[in-house]
Amino acid sequence: MKKKLREDDFFFCYDKELAQRLKKMGNRYIHSARSISTGDIFTLFHKDEKFHYSLKQIKKEENK
């Protein structure tokens, strides 16, 4: 049975630098777009195991 995806399964990244770091760590993004309500550009990632691991590594580096 397929898992039904919800909004919580996605990460809307409005930080260009963070999005670039996640991409460099091998995380594939779904789409980049402009928010209708704010006009800001975001990159959409699926929150899978690799994504969570990468985010933890980034946070760990920032806290050094």
PDB file of N, CA, C and O in Angstrom:
ATOM      1  N   MET A   1       0.841  -1.185   0.000  1.00  0.00           N
ATOM      2  CA  MET A   1       0.000   0.000   0.000  1.00  0.00           C
ATOM      3  C   MET A   1       0.885   1.246   0.000  1.00  0.00           C
ATOM      4  O   MET A   1       1.836   1.334   0.776  1.00  0.00           O
ATOM      5  N   LYS A   2       0.581   2.179  -0.844  1.00  0.00           N
ATOM      6  CA  LYS A   2       1.364   3.408  -0.937  1.00  0.00           C
ATOM      7  C   LYS A   2       1.047   4.346   0.220  1.00  0.00           C
ATOM      8  O   LYS A   2      -0.087   4.436   0.690  1.00  0.00           O
ATOM      9  N   LYS A   3       2.094   5.041   0.660  1.00  0.00           N
ATOM     10  CA  LYS A   3       1.922   6.028   1.723  1.00  0.00           C
ATOM     11  C   LYS A   3       1.338   7.295   1.108  1.00  0.00           C
ATOM     12  O   LYS A   3       1.807   7.763   0.071  1.00  0.00           O
ATOM     13  N   LYS A   4       0.337   7.835   1.739  1.00  0.00           N
ATOM     14  CA  LYS A   4      -0.272   9.073   1.270  1.00  0.00           C
ATOM     15  C   LYS A   4       0.578  10.245   1.755  1.00  0.00           C
ATOM     16  O   LYS A   4       0.789  10.406   2.956  1.00  0.00           O
ATOM     17  N   LEU A   5       1.060  11.053   0.828  1.00  0.00           N
ATOM     18  CA  LEU A   5       1.911  12.187   1.191  1.00  0.00           C
ATOM     19  C   LEU A   5       1.073  13.341   1.720  1.00  0.00           C
ATOM     20  O   LEU A   5      -0.036  13.607   1.254  1.00  0.00           O
ATOM     21  N   ARG A   6       1.651  14.023   2.721  1.00  0.00           N
ATOM     22  CA  ARG A   6       0.998  15.191   3.309  1.00  0.00           C
ATOM     23  C   ARG A   6       1.948  16.375   3.221  1.00  0.00           C
ATOM     24  O   ARG A   6       3.113  16.213   2.858  1.00  0.00           O
ATOM     25  N   GLU A   7       1.468  17.541   3.545  1.00  0.00           N
ATOM     26  CA  GLU A   7       2.297  18.744   3.503  1.00  0.00           C
ATOM     27  C   GLU A   7       3.512  18.606   4.416  1.00  0.00           C
ATOM     28  O   GLU A   7       4.575  19.145   4.110  1.00  0.00           O
ATOM     29  N   ASP A   8       3.370  17.892   5.530  1.00  0.00           N
ATOM     30  CA  ASP A   8       4.476  17.692   6.474  1.00  0.00           C
ATOM     31  C   ASP A   8       5.629  16.885   5.879  1.00  0.00           C
ATOM     32  O   ASP A   8       6.728  16.876   6.432  1.00  0.00           O
ATOM     33  N   ASP A   9       5.388  16.216   4.771  1.00  0.00           N
ATOM     34  CA  ASP A   9       6.411  15.398   4.127  1.00  0.00           C
ATOM     35  C   ASP A   9       7.344  16.225   3.241  1.00  0.00           C
ATOM     36  O   ASP A   9       8.275  15.689   2.640  1.00  0.00           O
ATOM     37  N   PHE A  10       7.091  17.524   3.165  1.00  0.00           N
ATOM     38  CA  PHE A  10       7.869  18.391   2.286  1.00  0.00           C
ATOM     39  C   PHE A  10       8.487  19.554   3.052  1.00  0.00           C
ATOM     40  O   PHE A  10       7.961  19.992   4.076  1.00  0.00           O
ATOM     41  N   PHE A  11       9.606  20.043   2.541  1.00  0.00           N
ATOM     42  CA  PHE A  11      10.309  21.171   3.140  1.00  0.00           C
ATOM     43  C   PHE A  11      10.387  22.285   2.102  1.00  0.00           C
ATOM     44  O   PHE A  11      11.021  22.130   1.059  1.00  0.00           O
ATOM     45  N   PHE A  12       9.744  23.396   2.395  1.00  0.00           N
ATOM     46  CA  PHE A  12       9.781  24.557   1.529  1.00  0.00           C
ATOM     47  C   PHE A  12      10.951  25.421   1.995  1.00  0.00           C
ATOM     48  O   PHE A  12      10.867  26.071   3.036  1.00  0.00           O
ATOM     49  N   CYS A  13      12.023  25.430   1.240  1.00  0.00           N
ATOM     50  CA  CYS A  13      13.246  26.121   1.638  1.00  0.00           C
ATOM     51  C   CYS A  13      13.321  27.485   0.944  1.00  0.00           C
ATOM     52  O   CYS A  13      13.476  27.563  -0.274  1.00  0.00           O
ATOM     53  N   TYR A  14      13.209  28.548   1.729  1.00  0.00           N
ATOM     54  CA  TYR A  14      13.291  29.905   1.199  1.00  0.00           C
ATOM     55  C   TYR A  14      14.693  30.487   1.342  1.00  0.00           C
ATOM     56  O   TYR A  14      14.929  31.631   0.953  1.00  0.00           O
ATOM     57  N   ASP A  15      15.616  29.720   1.890  1.00  0.00           N
ATOM     58  CA  ASP A  15      16.995  30.154   2.085  1.00  0.00           C
ATOM     59  C   ASP A  15      17.851  29.584   0.952  1.00  0.00           C
ATOM     60  O   ASP A  15      18.106  28.381   0.900  1.00  0.00           O
ATOM     61  N   LYS A  16      18.285  30.450   0.057  1.00  0.00           N
ATOM     62  CA  LYS A  16      19.022  30.019  -1.128  1.00  0.00           C
ATOM     63  C   LYS A  16      20.311  29.273  -0.762  1.00  0.00           C
ATOM     64  O   LYS A  16      20.638  28.257  -1.376  1.00  0.00           O
ATOM     65  N   GLU A  17      21.035  29.776   0.231  1.00  0.00           N
ATOM     66  CA  GLU A  17      22.287  29.147   0.662  1.00  0.00           C
ATOM     67  C   GLU A  17      22.031  27.749   1.218  1.00  0.00           C
ATOM     68  O   GLU A  17      22.760  26.810   0.898  1.00  0.00           O
ATOM     69  N   LEU A  18      21.004  27.606   2.045  1.00  0.00           N
ATOM     70  CA  LEU A  18      20.663  26.295   2.604  1.00  0.00           C
ATOM     71  C   LEU A  18      20.265  25.329   1.490  1.00  0.00           C
ATOM     72  O   LEU A  18      20.670  24.167   1.505  1.00  0.00           O
ATOM     73  N   ALA A  19      19.485  25.795   0.540  1.00  0.00           N
ATOM     74  CA  ALA A  19      19.074  24.936  -0.575  1.00  0.00           C
ATOM     75  C   ALA A  19      20.297  24.457  -1.353  1.00  0.00           C
ATOM     76  O   ALA A  19      20.360  23.289  -1.738  1.00  0.00           O
ATOM     77  N   GLN A  20      21.262  25.332  -1.588  1.00  0.00           N
ATOM     78  CA  GLN A  20      22.470  24.952  -2.308  1.00  0.00           C
ATOM     79  C   GLN A  20      23.256  23.904  -1.524  1.00  0.00           C
ATOM     80  O   GLN A  20      23.759  22.943  -2.106  1.00  0.00           O
ATOM     81  N   ARG A  21      23.362  24.083  -0.217  1.00  0.00           N
ATOM     82  CA  ARG A  21      24.091  23.115   0.623  1.00  0.00           C
ATOM     83  C   ARG A  21      23.404  21.752   0.590  1.00  0.00           C
ATOM     84  O   ARG A  21      24.069  20.722   0.486  1.00  0.00           O
ATOM     85  N   LEU A  22      22.085  21.746   0.677  1.00  0.00           N
ATOM     86  CA  LEU A  22      21.352  20.485   0.632  1.00  0.00           C
ATOM     87  C   LEU A  22      21.562  19.785  -0.714  1.00  0.00           C
ATOM     88  O   LEU A  22      21.732  18.567  -0.766  1.00  0.00           O
ATOM     89  N   LYS A  23      21.548  20.556  -1.791  1.00  0.00           N
ATOM     90  CA  LYS A  23      21.777  19.982  -3.127  1.00  0.00           C
ATOM     91  C   LYS A  23      23.190  19.409  -3.232  1.00  0.00           C
ATOM     92  O   LYS A  23      23.377  18.321  -3.776  1.00  0.00           O
ATOM     93  N   LYS A  24      24.181  20.132  -2.715  1.00  0.00           N
ATOM     94  CA  LYS A  24      25.570  19.661  -2.773  1.00  0.00           C
ATOM     95  C   LYS A  24      25.764  18.370  -1.986  1.00  0.00           C
ATOM     96  O   LYS A  24      26.660  17.582  -2.289  1.00  0.00           O
ATOM     97  N   MET A  25      24.927  18.154  -0.982  1.00  0.00           N
ATOM     98  CA  MET A  25      25.014  16.939  -0.172  1.00  0.00           C
ATOM     99  C   MET A  25      24.255  15.776  -0.823  1.00  0.00           C
ATOM    100  O   MET A  25      24.128  14.703  -0.232  1.00  0.00           O
ATOM    101  N   GLY A  26      23.762  15.993  -2.019  1.00  0.00           N
ATOM    102  CA  GLY A  26      23.113  14.918  -2.770  1.00  0.00           C
ATOM    103  C   GLY A  26      21.604  14.840  -2.637  1.00  0.00           C
ATOM    104  O   GLY A  26      20.990  13.881  -3.104  1.00  0.00           O
ATOM    105  N   ASN A  27      21.009  15.824  -2.016  1.00  0.00           N
ATOM    106  CA  ASN A  27      19.554  15.834  -1.895  1.00  0.00           C
ATOM    107  C   ASN A  27      18.950  16.387  -3.188  1.00  0.00           C
ATOM    108  O   ASN A  27      19.327  17.458  -3.664  1.00  0.00           O
ATOM    109  N   ARG A  28      18.025  15.644  -3.725  1.00  0.00           N
ATOM    110  CA  ARG A  28      17.369  16.083  -4.952  1.00  0.00           C
ATOM    111  C   ARG A  28      16.170  16.937  -4.580  1.00  0.00           C
ATOM    112  O   ARG A  28      15.436  16.625  -3.642  1.00  0.00           O
ATOM    113  N   TYR A  29      15.983  17.994  -5.309  1.00  0.00           N
ATOM    114  CA  TYR A  29      14.823  18.836  -5.039  1.00  0.00           C
ATOM    115  C   TYR A  29      13.721  18.516  -6.039  1.00  0.00           C
ATOM    116  O   TYR A  29      13.982  18.018  -7.134  1.00  0.00           O
ATOM    117  N   ILE A  30      12.503  18.804  -5.650  1.00  0.00           N
ATOM    118  CA  ILE A  30      11.348  18.515  -6.490  1.00  0.00           C
ATOM    119  C   ILE A  30      11.123  19.650  -7.475  1.00  0.00           C
ATOM    120  O   ILE A  30      10.873  19.434  -8.661  1.00  0.00           O
ATOM    121  N   HIS A  31      11.219  20.875  -6.945  1.00  0.00           N
ATOM    122  CA  HIS A  31      10.852  22.017  -7.775  1.00  0.00           C
ATOM    123  C   HIS A  31      11.340  23.306  -7.129  1.00  0.00           C
ATOM    124  O   HIS A  31      11.430  23.401  -5.905  1.00  0.00           O
ATOM    125  N   SER A  32      11.647  24.276  -7.942  1.00  0.00           N
ATOM    126  CA  SER A  32      11.896  25.639  -7.468  1.00  0.00           C
ATOM    127  C   SER A  32      10.810  26.512  -8.078  1.00  0.00           C
ATOM    128  O   SER A  32      10.465  26.371  -9.251  1.00  0.00           O
ATOM    129  N   ALA A  33      10.282  27.412  -7.267  1.00  0.00           N
ATOM    130  CA  ALA A  33       9.177  28.242  -7.749  1.00  0.00           C
ATOM    131  C   ALA A  33       9.112  29.536  -6.948  1.00  0.00           C
ATOM    132  O   ALA A  33       9.853  29.738  -5.985  1.00  0.00           O
ATOM    133  N   ARG A  34       8.223  30.383  -7.367  1.00  0.00           N
ATOM    134  CA  ARG A  34       7.990  31.648  -6.674  1.00  0.00           C
ATOM    135  C   ARG A  34       6.660  31.545  -5.932  1.00  0.00           C
ATOM    136  O   ARG A  34       5.652  31.130  -6.504  1.00  0.00           O
ATOM    137  N   SER A  35       6.666  31.922  -4.664  1.00  0.00           N
ATOM    138  CA  SER A  35       5.452  31.899  -3.854  1.00  0.00           C
ATOM    139  C   SER A  35       4.447  32.918  -4.395  1.00  0.00           C
ATOM    140  O   SER A  35       4.789  34.070  -4.662  1.00  0.00           O
ATOM    141  N   ILE A  36       3.232  32.479  -4.547  1.00  0.00           N
ATOM    142  CA  ILE A  36       2.183  33.375  -5.040  1.00  0.00           C
ATOM    143  C   ILE A  36       1.908  34.477  -4.021  1.00  0.00           C
ATOM    144  O   ILE A  36       1.701  35.632  -4.394  1.00  0.00           O
ATOM    145  N   SER A  37       1.904  34.126  -2.736  1.00  0.00           N
ATOM    146  CA  SER A  37       1.533  35.105  -1.709  1.00  0.00           C
ATOM    147  C   SER A  37       2.629  36.111  -1.402  1.00  0.00           C
ATOM    148  O   SER A  37       2.331  37.275  -1.133  1.00  0.00           O
ATOM    149  N   THR A  38       3.923  35.684  -1.436  1.00  0.00           N
ATOM    150  CA  THR A  38       4.998  36.601  -1.051  1.00  0.00           C
ATOM    151  C   THR A  38       5.882  37.024  -2.216  1.00  0.00           C
ATOM    152  O   THR A  38       6.549  38.056  -2.148  1.00  0.00           O
ATOM    153  N   GLY A  39       5.889  36.236  -3.277  1.00  0.00           N
ATOM    154  CA  GLY A  39       6.765  36.528  -4.404  1.00  0.00           C
ATOM    155  C   GLY A  39       8.185  36.009  -4.210  1.00  0.00           C
ATOM    156  O   GLY A  39       9.023  36.150  -5.101  1.00  0.00           O
ATOM    157  N   ASP A  40       8.462  35.409  -3.050  1.00  0.00           N
ATOM    158  CA  ASP A  40       9.800  34.874  -2.760  1.00  0.00           C
ATOM    159  C   ASP A  40      10.002  33.529  -3.461  1.00  0.00           C
ATOM    160  O   ASP A  40       9.054  32.764  -3.641  1.00  0.00           O
ATOM    161  N   ILE A  41      11.237  33.254  -3.851  1.00  0.00           N
ATOM    162  CA  ILE A  41      11.563  31.989  -4.492  1.00  0.00           C
ATOM    163  C   ILE A  41      11.863  30.947  -3.417  1.00  0.00           C
ATOM    164  O   ILE A  41      12.542  31.232  -2.430  1.00  0.00           O
ATOM    165  N   PHE A  42      11.343  29.728  -3.625  1.00  0.00           N
ATOM    166  CA  PHE A  42      11.610  28.628  -2.704  1.00  0.00           C
ATOM    167  C   PHE A  42      12.020  27.399  -3.500  1.00  0.00           C
ATOM    168  O   PHE A  42      11.739  27.283  -4.692  1.00  0.00           O
ATOM    169  N   THR A  43      12.698  26.477  -2.800  1.00  0.00           N
ATOM    170  CA  THR A  43      13.054  25.182  -3.369  1.00  0.00           C
ATOM    171  C   THR A  43      12.354  24.129  -2.518  1.00  0.00           C
ATOM    172  O   THR A  43      12.433  24.166  -1.290  1.00  0.00           O
ATOM    173  N   LEU A  44      11.677  23.200  -3.161  1.00  0.00           N
ATOM    174  CA  LEU A  44      10.884  22.196  -2.472  1.00  0.00           C
ATOM    175  C   LEU A  44      11.639  20.872  -2.404  1.00  0.00           C
ATOM    176  O   LEU A  44      12.051  20.329  -3.429  1.00  0.00           O
ATOM    177  N   PHE A  45      11.816  20.356  -1.185  1.00  0.00           N
ATOM    178  CA  PHE A  45      12.497  19.078  -0.953  1.00  0.00           C
ATOM    179  C   PHE A  45      11.526  18.102  -0.300  1.00  0.00           C
ATOM    180  O   PHE A  45      10.629  18.507   0.440  1.00  0.00           O
ATOM    181  N   HIS A  46      11.709  16.817  -0.578  1.00  0.00           N
ATOM    182  CA  HIS A  46      10.960  15.774   0.116  1.00  0.00           C
ATOM    183  C   HIS A  46      11.753  15.418   1.376  1.00  0.00           C
ATOM    184  O   HIS A  46      12.966  15.219   1.307  1.00  0.00           O
ATOM    185  N   LYS A  47      11.088  15.338   2.505  1.00  0.00           N
ATOM    186  CA  LYS A  47      11.751  15.019   3.773  1.00  0.00           C
ATOM    187  C   LYS A  47      11.932  13.508   3.895  1.00  0.00           C
ATOM    188  O   LYS A  47      11.119  12.826   4.518  1.00  0.00           O
ATOM    189  N   ASP A  48      12.997  12.994   3.299  1.00  0.00           N
ATOM    190  CA  ASP A  48      13.302  11.576   3.430  1.00  0.00           C
ATOM    191  C   ASP A  48      14.481  11.420   4.395  1.00  0.00           C
ATOM    192  O   ASP A  48      14.935  12.398   4.990  1.00  0.00           O
ATOM    193  N   GLU A  49      14.973  10.188   4.546  1.00  0.00           N
ATOM    194  CA  GLU A  49      16.064   9.938   5.494  1.00  0.00           C
ATOM    195  C   GLU A  49      17.314  10.737   5.146  1.00  0.00           C
ATOM    196  O   GLU A  49      17.950  11.305   6.034  1.00  0.00           O
ATOM    197  N   LYS A  50      17.670  10.786   3.880  1.00  0.00           N
ATOM    198  CA  LYS A  50      18.857  11.522   3.442  1.00  0.00           C
ATOM    199  C   LYS A  50      18.716  13.012   3.773  1.00  0.00           C
ATOM    200  O   LYS A  50      19.669  13.644   4.227  1.00  0.00           O
ATOM    201  N   PHE A  51      17.533  13.560   3.544  1.00  0.00           N
ATOM    202  CA  PHE A  51      17.277  14.969   3.837  1.00  0.00           C
ATOM    203  C   PHE A  51      17.481  15.249   5.328  1.00  0.00           C
ATOM    204  O   PHE A  51      18.168  16.202   5.695  1.00  0.00           O
ATOM    205  N   HIS A  52      16.881  14.415   6.186  1.00  0.00           N
ATOM    206  CA  HIS A  52      16.997  14.626   7.631  1.00  0.00           C
ATOM    207  C   HIS A  52      18.454  14.514   8.093  1.00  0.00           C
ATOM    208  O   HIS A  52      18.906  15.297   8.929  1.00  0.00           O
ATOM    209  N   TYR A  53      19.180  13.545   7.548  1.00  0.00           N
ATOM    210  CA  TYR A  53      20.595  13.388   7.893  1.00  0.00           C
ATOM    211  C   TYR A  53      21.385  14.629   7.475  1.00  0.00           C
ATOM    212  O   TYR A  53      22.195  15.143   8.246  1.00  0.00           O
ATOM    213  N   SER A  54      21.148  15.106   6.258  1.00  0.00           N
ATOM    214  CA  SER A  54      21.862  16.287   5.761  1.00  0.00           C
ATOM    215  C   SER A  54      21.572  17.510   6.612  1.00  0.00           C
ATOM    216  O   SER A  54      22.479  18.279   6.930  1.00  0.00           O
ATOM    217  N   LEU A  55      20.322  17.690   6.978  1.00  0.00           N
ATOM    218  CA  LEU A  55      19.941  18.841   7.800  1.00  0.00           C
ATOM    219  C   LEU A  55      20.618  18.781   9.171  1.00  0.00           C
ATOM    220  O   LEU A  55      21.049  19.808   9.697  1.00  0.00           O
ATOM    221  N   LYS A  56      20.710  17.573   9.754  1.00  0.00           N
ATOM    222  CA  LYS A  56      21.401  17.415  11.038  1.00  0.00           C
ATOM    223  C   LYS A  56      22.880  17.770  10.899  1.00  0.00           C
ATOM    224  O   LYS A  56      23.449  18.423  11.774  1.00  0.00           O
ATOM    225  N   GLN A  57      23.506  17.338   9.793  1.00  0.00           N
ATOM    226  CA  GLN A  57      24.916  17.645   9.564  1.00  0.00           C
ATOM    227  C   GLN A  57      25.135  19.149   9.418  1.00  0.00           C
ATOM    228  O   GLN A  57      26.101  19.686   9.959  1.00  0.00           O
ATOM    229  N   ILE A  58      24.277  19.812   8.718  1.00  0.00           N
ATOM    230  CA  ILE A  58      24.379  21.265   8.528  1.00  0.00           C
ATOM    231  C   ILE A  58      24.248  21.978   9.870  1.00  0.00           C
ATOM    232  O   ILE A  58      25.029  22.878  10.181  1.00  0.00           O
ATOM    233  N   LYS A  59      23.259  21.572  10.663  1.00  0.00           N
ATOM    234  CA  LYS A  59      23.062  22.185  11.979  1.00  0.00           C
ATOM    235  C   LYS A  59      24.261  21.954  12.876  1.00  0.00           C
ATOM    236  O   LYS A  59      24.668  22.845  13.621  1.00  0.00           O
ATOM    237  N   LYS A  60      24.838  20.736  12.803  1.00  0.00           N
ATOM    238  CA  LYS A  60      26.009  20.403  13.598  1.00  0.00           C
ATOM    239  C   LYS A  60      27.186  21.303  13.214  1.00  0.00           C
ATOM    240  O   LYS A  60      27.902  21.789  14.089  1.00  0.00           O
ATOM    241  N   GLU A  61      27.388  21.527  11.920  1.00  0.00           N
ATOM    242  CA  GLU A  61      28.478  22.399  11.425  1.00  0.00           C
ATOM    243  C   GLU A  61      28.270  23.831  11.888  1.00  0.00           C
ATOM    244  O   GLU A  61      29.232  24.510  12.246  1.00  0.00           O
ATOM    245  N   GLU A  62      27.032  24.297  11.887  1.00  0.00           N
ATOM    246  CA  GLU A  62      26.747  25.675  12.286  1.00  0.00           C
ATOM    247  C   GLU A  62      26.965  25.899  13.780  1.00  0.00           C
ATOM    248  O   GLU A  62      27.253  27.020  14.200  1.00  0.00           O
ATOM    249  N   ASN A  63      26.831  24.857  14.577  1.00  0.00           N
ATOM    250  CA  ASN A  63      26.960  24.978  16.031  1.00  0.00           C
ATOM    251  C   ASN A  63      28.399  24.805  16.514  1.00  0.00           C
ATOM    252  O   ASN A  63      28.645  24.831  17.720  1.00  0.00           O
ATOM    253  N   LYS A  64      29.336  24.634  15.617  1.00  0.00           N
ATOM    254  CA  LYS A  64      30.744  24.477  16.010  1.00  0.00           C
ATOM    255  C   LYS A  64      31.324  25.780  16.483  1.00  0.00           C
ATOM    256  O   LYS A  64      32.497  25.835  16.853  1.00  0.00           O
TER     257      LYS A  64
END
